[in-house]
Amino acid sequence: MLNVRKAGVSLITLAMLIGSAALAYSIIGNGLSSTHAQQAAGISFQDFYVPTSYDPWGTAFDSNGNVWLAIPGCDPSPTCSSSTPPGKIAEFNPATSNWIATYQLPTGYAQPLFLAFDAQGRLWFPMPMDNSIGMFNLSNKTFQQWAVPTASAGPWDVAVDHNGMIWFTEHYVNQIGRFDPVAQTFMEVATPASNSQPYGIVVDTSNNIWFTENNSSVALIGEYTSAGKLQEYKIRNSVQSGLTPHLITVDPTGNIWWTEGWLGMIGELKVVLAVPGTNNGVAEYAYQKACSTCSTHTSGISVDSNGLVWFDDSLQNFFGSFPYSGSGSFTTYSVLAANAHPHDGLNVDAQNRIWFDEEFANKLGEAVQNNFPTPTNTVVPSPTATLTPVVTPSPGTTIAQETFQRANQAFWGRASDGHTWGGDANSSTAFSIAANTGQVSNGNANYNAVLGPVATDAQILFSGSLSNFSSTNLGAILRWTNGNNWYKAYINGTSLIIQERVSGTATILRRVPFAATAGISYSLRFSAIGSTLSAKVWQTGNPEPMNWMVTVTDSTFQSGYCGLRMLIQNGAVANITSFIATTQ
């Protein structure tokens, strides 16, 4: 991967193709060729030959856990030849270690580099070589593409926000773009620097868009907020040759991580400390080269739920990890194939398996953590927490109530008490009313739903279920200001947890064991009185426990909205049957 892409290339701007395009695909059943399998300390890994074409790049995971791989069939340096045939996309099943299918892009398309799924299960991919955005509809196996408005923009990396908008970097013209699949319209936002060369892009839990500005003479981290404001953060206060931020990701605490190209480093922005125009809150971490004179190029990056940031180095031919607590040491592993060139395709799935492209070896790599390092950023209970349960106080005046007894509809709309749902409930397509139930489905993010006025001392009682607890959770929020500031009590299948999020940084205040079963309805009561937060949960229909199951004290927030917050991914569906908020 070159750190500088030149804009002076001849790209063909395609008109939008609406409807079905011709599709050629072949089912691969026995075409697996796993050439290597190996164990290392704490990890085992293997790789699989790509079934057709060459130069694999970006990866993505569908709701079934299958791995999707972009195969451009060329190595853009900085672009591919205009005579290069359209690329391909392949689907791999980790459960059987088999390629399921390979899909040939139709005539008139170019080469896909990066991939991202939306909530409807459609696969999106930019094609810089013909300046267009492509989509593969899995339900009917058809392709569509739309030309980016700015000529020769070079649409590069891609991400889907919580509202189903498709965001991408425009690498050649110093912009980021957004495509609305419903209205089929584009919006483009220019960076202040004329040579920023945006590269990687990601969406955080508050629906802010983060991206890297890849040119070493700029070397900034950009943010386009959910309120529509462009902000930039310095990595260093002075320019350094080789500092070329590439791919970017968000850790579970809300902090931003990126790879730094030719420097052999990864970087972090602690969002709570960030100040636009400065490098406040930035930390950089260097790993050991194989030799003092060896070239290095850090590119792919992703995070797991074990407390680790994963990255790869295409020139050192290894991948590795670092604790996202910011303290600890690097661990690296050599890629099996010589000169494989692992780079932009590194990604971690819901089972914490690390997947990466081996571009020059034409393989897909998989690493499984067997005895991963203990995360160093484990949150400990607040020292002010009290273990003494107290009796639930009698609730006061009802300030918000919802029964969901109305016709099926998109979004949650107006509640049964006349209030209108806020947060994501009337903007995200994940929300709907179905069979007199508030439903959240086809999602891949945290979702907020708030109802009623601002309250100080309040209590929530709701009932609902989750179809699975695979990296998902379901809970109530009190004193909610926005997606970055709230208290939450939730279940995740194994625990009842009280958590706070302050300026984007989440902290678990206390947890207690609670085994929840997928598909079973539970009732959860969450209370905030002064600085005392209390919660309990039980199976709906059973007697309510007399005492609180978890209590903690915290005085960060004094007031805010009441509502629900849930993490929906891996095909999970949340069904809410009742909600009530009262003063205390």
N, C-alpha and C positions, 0 to 999 in steps of 0.2 A: 504494500500500500504506500503510495507516495503521500507525502504530507502536504503537497501543494497541487491542486488541480487547476488547470488553465481553462479560462473561459473562452478562449479564441478557438473554438472547435465548431465544426459544421454539424448541427443537429437538425433533424427534420421534425417540425411541429405537426403533430397529427391532429386531425379533427376528431371530435368525440364520436366513438362508435357505440351506438345504443342498441341494446338487444343482444341476442346470442351471437357469438362468434364461433367459427368452426373450431372444434376441439379434437386434438389427437392425443389419446392417452393409452397406456398399456399397463396391464396389471402384472406386477412382479411378484410371483409367489415363491419360487425357489432360487431367485437370483442373488441371494445373500452370499457375500464373500467376506467373512470376518478373518482378516489375515493375522491379527495379533490379539492376544488377551494376556494381561499381565497384572501382577499384584505389586503394590508398593506399600510403604508404611501408611496404614490407615485408609488405603484407597485401592480399588481395582479398576482397570480400564481396558477397553478394547476399541477397535475401530472397524468400520464397515465400508467396503467399496461402494462408491456411488454407482447406481445401476446403469446410468447412461450419461453422456456428455462429460464435462469436466469443469474445474474451477468453482467448486461449491462455495457459497458465501453465507447469507443470513439464515437464521433458524427461527422458528416459532412453534408454539404448542397449541393444539386444538383442545376442545373440551373433553375429549376422550383420552388425552395424554399422549397422542401421537405427535411425532416430531416432523415438521415440515421444513424442507431445505430448498433455498433458492440456488439454481444452477445456471449462471449466466453463460457458461461455455466460452468465457474469455476472461482475461485478467486486465481490467481497466487500468491503463498506465500512460496517460491519465484517462483515456477513453478506449473503447473497443472499435475495431474497424467497422465501417459502415456495411461491409460485406458479411459480418458475423450473423449467422442465422438467429432467429428468436430463441430465447432461452427456455429453460424447463423448470418445473417445480416437482419435487419428489416428496412422497409421504412414507414415513417409517414407523413401524409398530414396535416399541420397546419391549412389549410383553412377549412377542415371538421372535424378536431380533430379525424381522423380515421387512423388506420394502413392500409396501402395499400397492403403490401405483406411482407412475411418472406421467406428468401432464405436460404436453408440448404446447407452448404458447403459439397462437395462430400467426399466420402470415400478416405482416403489418405491425407486429409488436416488436419490442426490443428485448433487452436482457434484464431480468429482475435481480436486484442485489439484496434488499432487505424485505422482511415479511412481518405482518401484524394482523391478528384476527380482531374483528369487531364482535359486538355482543350477539349479533345474528349468525355468527359462525362464518362470515365471509372473509376471505383472505385478501389483504391489500398489499400492493408492492409497487414502489416507484421504479421507473425505467429511465435513468438519466440519458441513455444514448438516443432515445427518441422524444425526450422531454414530456413524458406522460405519466399518469398514475393509472395503474391497472388493478383489477379486482377479479378474483376467481370465486364464483358462487358454487359452493360445494353441493348445494341441494339439487341443482340441475346441471352441474358440470359445464358451466359456460363462463366465458371471459368477457370483460368490458374494459375499455380504457378511455381516459379523458386527457386532452392536451392541457398542460400547464399554461396559464395565460402569458407569462413572461417567456419570451423566446430564449432558447439555450440556457434555461434555468438550472438544469442538472438536478432534478429531484432525487434525493439520496436516501437518508434514513427515514423511517416512518413510525408513527405511534398513533393510537386511537384514544381519544379522551373519553370522559365519563358520559358525555352527551352524544357519543357516536360520531364525532367529527374526526376526520382523517388529517393528521398533521405531518408535515414532512419538511426536511431541510432542503433549501435550494442552493446547492454547493457552489455553483458557478456565478451566481448573481447576488450573493450576500443578503439573502432573504430566507424567511421561513414561510411556508404556505399552509393553508387549511382548505380542505375540500368537504363540502356538505353533501353527503350521499342522497339526502332527501330532496333538497332544492337543486342539487347538481350544480353548485356554484363554488367559485374559489374566492379566497381572501388571501392576500400576501402582505407580509410585514417586513420592511427593510431594517437591517441593522445600521446603527450610526456609522460604523467603519465601512469603507468602500471595498475592503479586501478581506472581509472576515471569514469567508468560506465556511459557512455552517455545515456541520457534519452529523454528529449523533443527536438524537432527540428522545425525550422521555416525558411522561405525564406523571405528576405526583398525586397523592391521595386527595389533595384539595383542588385538583383539576388545573394546576398551573403547569405550563409547558416549559421544560428546561432543555437547553441545547448547547452544544460546544461550538466555539468559533475557532476554527482549526488552524488558521495561519499563524505561524510563530511570531509575526510582527504585531498580531492582535492578541491572541491567546486569552480569550475571555470565556466566561460561562454566562450564557444568556438565559433570561427568564421572561416569558410572556404570561402575565398573571391571568387568572380567571376573570379579573375585572378589566382586562384589555390593556394593560400597561406593560411596556417593554423595559426591562431592567437588565443591567449587565454588571458582572462582578469580576474583578481582576483575580488572576491566579498569582501573579507576582507584580511587584511595583515597577519592575524594569523588564525590558524585552530580553528574551533569551533564545538564541537559535536552537532549534530542535524541540522547543516546547509547543507541541501540536496536539491539543486535546482532541481525542477521537470519540469513542463511544461513551455513553453516559447512562447512569442508573440511579435509583433511589433505594436507600436501605429501609428496613422496617421502622426506624425511628424518624424517618423523614429527611435525613441528610442526603446530600447529592454527592455521587462519586463519579470519577471519569478516569480514563487512561490518558497518558501524556506522550504517546508517540515515541520519538527518538530519544527521550531522556531515560527510559526505563524506570518510570515512576507511575504511581497512581495518585490522584488528588481527591480531596474531600472538602465540601463546603458544609459547615454546621449552620443550618438555616437560621436558627435562633440568634446567631451572632452576626449574620450577614448584613452588610450595609452596601447598597448599590454604589458603584464607582470606586470601591475599595477592595482589599483582599482580607477584610476582617472575617474571621471564622474559617479561613482556608488553611488546610494542612496538606503537605505532600509527603509521600512515603516512597523511598527508593529500595528496590530489591537488589540482591547480589547478582552481578553478571557472571556468566560462565568463565570469562577471563577478562583481564583488564582492558584488552584491546578489542574485545568482541563488539560487534554492532548489536543494537537492541531496538525493538520497536513494539511498544505496548499498545494494544488495540481493543480487543474484546473485553467486556466487563459485565458482570451480573452478580446478584447477591442470593444467598440461601437463607433458610430460617434457622441455621445453626450458629449464626453470628459471624459468618465469613463473607468477604468480598472475593469473588473469583475473577481472574484476568488471564490473558495469554500474551505471549511475546513471539511474534512470527519469526524473527531472526534468531532468537535464542532457541526456538523450537521447543518451548515448554509452556505449561500453564501452571497457575499457582493460586494461593489464597492468602488473605490477610484479615485479621479480625476487624470488623467494622466498628468496634469500640475505639479504635485508633491506638490501642496499646497491645503489644504482642509482637510476634515475629512472622516473617514470610515463610511459607512452605511451597516448594515448587516441584513439578514432576515433568520429566522429559516426555515429549510426544513419542509414540511408538515408531512411526515412520520417519526416516531421515529426511530432512529438508521439507517437512510437510507444510510448513507455513500456516500455522493456526492463527486466525486473526479476527475479523469482525463478527463471526458467527457464534461466538461463545454465549451460552445462555444456560440458566439453571431452571429445571422444571419443578413442579409442585412436590415431587418426591426427593428434591435436593440432588438429583443427578445432574452432572455437568456435561453439557453437549457443546461440541465445537467443530467447526469446519477445518479440514486439512486441505487447503486449497490446491497445493501443488502435488499432493499425494492422491487427490480425487477420492477423499474418504470423509466419513462422518465419525467423529470420535465421541465416546461415552466414558465418563468416569463416575464411579459409584463410591460414596463415602462409607467405609466399613466401621471406622473407629475415629470419627472426626474429632478435632480438638475441642475441648470444652469452651464454649463462648466466654469471652472475657468481659462482655458487657451485660451479664445477667443482672437484672434489676432486683434489688433486695427490698423487702417490705419497709415501709416508712417507720422510723423509730417512734413516731407518735401514734402508731396504730394501736388500737385497743382490742384485746381478744375477748372481752366480756360481751356476750350477746345481750341485746336489750329488746324489750317488747315493742312490737310495731305500734306507733302512735295512731290514734284515730285520724283519718284524713279530714281536711277541711273542705273548702269550696272547690267544686269542680271548675277547672279553667280550660280544659280541652278534653273532648271525648270522640271516639270513632268506633263505629260498629261494622263498617264496610258493607252495610246492607243496601246495595244499589246495583244497577245494571253494570255488566261488564264494560270496561272502558280502558283506554290508554291513560297512563298516569293515575295518581290517586285523587286529583281534583279537589272538590269541596267535601269536607268531612261531614259526618252525620250531625255534628253540632253547629254547622254553618261556617266554621273556620276553614280557610284554604291551607292545604299542606304546603310547607316550604322546604328549603334545602334542595335535595335532588328529586323529590317526589313528583314534581310537576315539570321537570325538565329532562330527566333521564328516561330513555326508552326502556330501561330495565323495570320500571314501575308500571303496574297495571292493577285493575280490579278484575278478579276472575272468580266466579261462583261465590260471591259474597265474602271474598277474602282479599286482603291487600297482599299483592304478590310482588316479589322482586326476583327476576330471573334473567338469564342470558347476560350475566354481568361478569366483570373481571376487575372489580375495584371495591373500595369502601363506599358506602352510600349513606347519606343522611336524610332523615325525614323529620321535620319539626312542625309542631302544631300549637296554636294558641299564643297568648301574650308572654312577655318576659316575666319571669317569676324569680323570687329570692329563695324562700324556703318552700320546697315543693316535693312531690312524690309522684312516681309513675308506676302504674301496673299495666302490663300487657301480656297477651298470650299469643304464642306462635310456634312455628316449627321450622327446621332446616332439613332439606332432603339429604344432605351429607355434611359431615364435619371434617372434610379434607381441606385443611388450611382455610377454614371459614369460621365465622362466628356471628352471634346474634345478640343484640343488647339494647339497653335504654340509655339515653343521654339526658343530663341535667346541666343547667347553666351553660348551655351551648351558645356561643357567639358566632362562630363560623367553623369551617372544617378543620381549623388549626387550634381551636380553643374550646375545651369541653371537659366534663366528667362523664365516664361511661361505666356501666355495669353490664357484663355480658358472659355468655357461656360459649365454650369452644369445643365441647365434647368431653373434656377431661376436667375442667375447672370452672368455678365462678370467680370472676375477676373484676376488681375495681381499678380503673385506669384513668389517667388524666393526660390531656394533650395541651401543651402550653407553647404558643408561637410555633407550632409545627413539630415539636418534640414530644413524643409519647413516653409515658412512664407508668409502669404497673405499680400501683400503690399497695395492693395486697391481692392475694389469690388463695382460694381454698379448693380442695378437691370436690368435683361434682361430675359424675358420669352422666352424660346425656346421650340419648339414642337418636339417630337420624330418623326423621319422619314422625317423631312423637312430639306432641304439643306440650310446651312448658309455659308456666306463668312466672314472670319475674317482677319483683317489686324493688324499686330503687328510690332511696330517700336522701335528701340533702337538707339538713337543718343547721344553720350556722356553718361551722367548719366540720360537722360530723356527716360522713357519707356512710350509708348502710345499704345492704342488699341481701335478698334471699330469692331462691328459685325452687320450684317444685313441679311435678307433673300435673298438667291441667286436669281438673276433676278430682284430684286428691286433696285432702285437708291442707290448708296453708300452715307452714311451720310457725310456731308461736314466736320464736326468737329470730333475730337477724343471724344470718350465716357468716357474714363478713362485715366488719365496721372499721373505718379508718378516719383520721382527721386530716384535713387539708384546707387551707384558707386562700388558695390561689384565686378562685372565682367567687364572687358574691351573688351574681344573678345571671340570668340568661334564659334561653328557650328550653322547652321540654320536647323530647322526641325519641326517635329510634336511630340506631346506627348499626350497620351490618357489613361484614366482609363477604362478598359473594364472588365465587370463582369456581373453577373445576366443575362447571355444570350445575352448581347448587341452586336450589330454589327456596326462597324464604316465603312462608305463608303466615300472615298476621291476621288474627280473627277479632281482636279487641285491643283497645288502647284507651287509657284514662289518665289524666294528669290533674292533681289536686294541690291546693295550697296547704301549708301545715302551720 
